[in-house]
Amino acid sequence: MMVGVILAAGAGARLGRGPKALLDLVDDGERQTQVERTVATLRAGGCDDIVVVVGAEGQRVRDLLSPGTCRVIHNPDWEAGLASSFKAGVSVAERLLDSRPEGAIMVALIDQPDVDDRVIAHLKKAASPTKVVAAGYLDEDGEVVRGHPVVFPLAMARAAAASAHGDAGARRWLQERPHLVEVIDVRKWATGRDIDTPDDLRRWRDQGRP
């Protein structure tokens, strides 16, 4: 069983257009916010249950999601950084998995508009009870590097959440344990590029994404 955790609590301050969960970043003729799109993507890719962690304008985000498509939880400490949402999401996912040792948690970000269900399905298929599996994309130097989504076996998700703080999420825990991380090249389906700033959004639009 795999539970998807979508980190969607931020206010999008650097982008300056409000919470990224509420944005329509993909001009494909269908009006759909990032939170709706990301939930649908994880569901289509094979996640058995989905937890959306909200914070800024949380009620507006919640109102967009149809009952039964996911579980929405409010993180009252969202302003403290990504780690607080990661902890909250893992805590709920752990209960949904009912401490099954074979269970896994897929952590996804709200601002990667070209990550689609093929990426999710590929990562789910590659999931391992002994390793963290992460999507791999090209960096500026042409190297395949770790990105999101990231699939944690349940025990490793617990450990990473316990040590998370600030805006780093699980980054430090992963960096200190490279032997536990397998990077899966998914660049034939997605760039994995996140939209953090107006320049990011302008480049995204200029390149005609999706």
C-alpha positions as CSV (number, residue, x, y, z in Angstrom):
1,M,0.0,0.0,0.0
2,M,1.2,3.5,-0.9
3,V,0.0,6.7,0.6
4,G,0.7,9.9,-1.2
5,V,1.5,13.0,0.8
6,I,1.2,16.4,-1.0
7,L,2.9,19.3,0.7
8,A,0.6,22.2,-0.2
9,A,0.7,24.5,2.8
10,G,2.9,27.4,1.6
11,A,1.8,30.9,0.8
12,G,3.9,31.2,-2.4
13,A,5.6,34.3,-1.1
14,R,8.5,34.2,-3.5
15,L,6.2,33.7,-6.5
16,G,3.9,36.5,-5.3
17,R,0.7,35.1,-6.6
18,G,-0.7,33.5,-3.5
19,P,-0.6,29.8,-2.5
20,K,0.7,27.7,-5.4
21,A,-1.9,25.1,-4.6
22,L,-4.5,27.5,-6.0
23,L,-2.7,28.3,-9.3
24,D,-3.4,26.9,-12.7
25,L,0.1,26.4,-14.0
26,V,-0.6,24.1,-17.0
27,D,-2.3,25.7,-20.0
28,D,-3.8,22.6,-21.6
29,G,-7.3,24.0,-22.1
30,E,-8.6,22.6,-18.8
31,R,-9.0,25.0,-15.8
32,Q,-7.5,23.0,-13.0
33,T,-5.5,24.2,-10.0
34,Q,-2.3,22.7,-9.0
35,V,-3.8,21.0,-5.9
36,E,-6.6,19.4,-8.1
37,R,-4.1,18.3,-10.7
38,T,-1.6,16.9,-8.2
39,V,-4.2,14.8,-6.4
40,A,-5.5,13.5,-9.7
41,T,-1.9,12.7,-10.8
42,L,-1.1,10.7,-7.7
43,R,-4.4,8.9,-7.9
44,A,-3.9,8.0,-11.5
45,G,-0.4,6.9,-10.9
46,G,-1.5,4.3,-8.3
47,C,-1.4,5.9,-4.8
48,D,-3.9,4.0,-2.7
49,D,-4.7,7.0,-0.5
50,I,-3.7,10.6,-0.6
51,V,-3.1,13.2,2.2
52,V,-3.0,16.9,1.3
53,V,-1.3,19.1,3.9
54,V,-2.7,22.7,3.7
55,G,-1.9,25.9,5.5
56,A,-2.1,29.3,3.8
57,E,-5.7,29.9,2.7
58,G,-6.3,26.3,3.7
59,Q,-10.1,26.5,3.5
60,R,-10.0,27.7,-0.1
61,V,-7.7,24.8,-1.0
62,R,-9.9,22.3,0.8
63,D,-13.0,23.6,-1.0
64,L,-11.5,22.7,-4.3
65,L,-11.2,19.0,-3.5
66,S,-14.1,16.6,-3.9
67,P,-15.0,14.5,-0.9
68,G,-13.5,11.0,-1.3
69,T,-10.6,12.0,-3.5
70,C,-8.2,12.6,-0.7
71,R,-7.8,13.5,3.0
72,V,-7.1,17.2,3.7
73,I,-5.3,18.2,6.9
74,H,-4.5,21.6,8.2
75,N,-1.0,22.3,9.4
76,P,-1.3,25.2,12.0
77,D,2.5,25.6,12.0
78,W,2.9,25.9,8.2
79,E,4.7,29.2,8.5
80,A,7.5,27.4,10.4
81,G,8.6,25.8,7.1
82,L,8.3,22.7,5.0
83,A,9.4,20.3,7.7
84,S,6.3,20.9,9.8
85,S,4.1,19.9,6.9
86,F,6.3,16.9,6.2
87,K,5.9,15.8,9.8
88,A,2.1,16.3,9.7
89,G,1.7,14.4,6.5
90,V,3.8,11.5,7.5
91,S,1.9,11.2,10.9
92,V,-1.4,10.9,9.1
93,A,0.0,8.6,6.4
94,E,1.4,6.3,9.1
95,R,-2.0,5.9,10.6
96,L,-3.5,5.1,7.3
97,L,-0.9,2.5,6.7
98,D,-1.7,1.1,10.1
99,S,2.0,0.5,10.8
100,R,2.3,-2.1,8.0
101,P,6.0,-2.7,7.6
102,E,5.5,-3.1,3.8
103,G,3.8,0.3,3.5
104,A,5.3,3.2,1.7
105,I,4.8,7.0,1.7
106,M,5.2,9.1,-1.5
107,V,6.0,12.7,-0.8
108,A,5.1,15.1,-3.6
109,L,5.4,18.9,-4.0
110,I,2.6,21.2,-5.1
111,D,4.7,23.2,-7.6
112,Q,6.0,20.7,-10.2
113,P,3.4,21.1,-12.9
114,D,4.9,18.6,-15.4
115,V,5.1,15.6,-13.1
116,D,2.5,13.3,-14.4
117,D,1.0,9.9,-13.6
118,R,3.7,8.1,-15.6
119,V,6.3,9.4,-13.1
120,I,4.1,8.3,-10.2
121,A,3.5,4.9,-11.6
122,H,7.2,4.4,-12.4
123,L,8.3,5.4,-8.9
124,K,5.6,3.1,-7.3
125,K,6.8,0.2,-9.3
126,A,10.4,0.9,-8.2
127,A,9.6,1.2,-4.6
128,S,11.6,-0.9,-2.2
129,P,11.2,-1.9,1.5
130,T,14.9,-1.2,2.0
131,K,15.6,2.0,0.1
132,V,14.2,5.4,-0.5
133,V,13.3,5.9,-4.2
134,A,13.5,9.4,-5.7
135,A,12.7,10.9,-9.1
136,G,15.8,11.9,-11.0
137,Y,16.0,14.9,-13.3
138,L,18.8,16.8,-15.2
139,D,20.5,19.6,-13.4
140,E,22.2,22.6,-15.0
141,D,25.4,20.5,-15.4
142,G,23.6,17.7,-17.3
143,E,23.7,15.3,-14.3
144,V,20.7,13.3,-13.1
145,V,20.1,14.4,-9.6
146,R,17.5,13.6,-6.9
147,G,14.2,15.4,-6.9
148,H,10.5,14.8,-6.0
149,P,8.4,12.8,-5.6
150,V,10.3,10.7,-3.1
151,V,9.1,7.3,-1.9
152,F,9.9,6.3,1.7
153,P,9.4,2.9,3.3
154,L,7.3,3.5,6.3
155,A,10.2,3.2,8.9
156,M,12.4,5.6,6.9
157,A,9.6,8.1,6.6
158,R,9.2,8.1,10.4
159,A,13.0,8.6,10.9
160,A,13.2,11.4,8.3
161,A,10.2,13.2,9.8
162,A,11.6,12.9,13.3
163,S,14.8,14.8,12.2
164,A,13.2,17.3,9.9
165,H,13.3,21.0,10.7
166,G,12.8,24.4,9.0
167,D,12.4,24.5,5.3
168,A,14.7,21.5,4.6
169,G,12.1,18.8,5.0
170,A,13.9,15.4,4.6
171,R,16.8,16.9,2.7
172,R,19.4,16.6,5.4
173,W,18.3,13.1,6.4
174,L,18.6,12.0,2.8
175,Q,22.0,13.7,2.2
176,E,23.5,11.9,5.2
177,R,22.4,8.5,3.9
178,P,23.2,8.3,0.2
179,H,23.5,4.5,0.5
180,L,19.8,4.3,1.2
181,V,18.7,6.4,-1.7
182,E,18.1,5.2,-5.3
183,V,17.5,7.9,-7.9
184,I,15.2,6.8,-10.7
185,D,15.7,8.6,-14.0
186,V,12.2,9.9,-15.1
187,R,13.3,12.7,-17.4
188,K,11.7,11.2,-20.4
189,W,8.4,12.2,-18.8
190,A,9.1,15.3,-16.9
191,T,11.7,18.0,-16.1
192,G,10.6,18.0,-12.4
193,R,11.1,21.8,-12.5
194,D,9.4,23.6,-9.6
195,I,7.9,27.1,-9.9
196,D,9.2,29.2,-7.1
197,T,9.8,32.7,-8.5
198,P,8.3,34.9,-11.3
199,D,11.4,34.1,-13.4
200,D,10.6,30.4,-13.0
201,L,7.0,31.0,-14.1
202,R,8.1,33.1,-17.1
203,R,10.6,30.5,-18.3
204,W,7.9,27.9,-17.9
205,R,5.4,29.8,-20.0
206,D,8.1,30.8,-22.6
207,Q,9.0,27.2,-23.1
208,G,5.4,26.4,-24.0
209,R,4.8,23.9,-21.2
210,P,3.3,21.4,-20.9
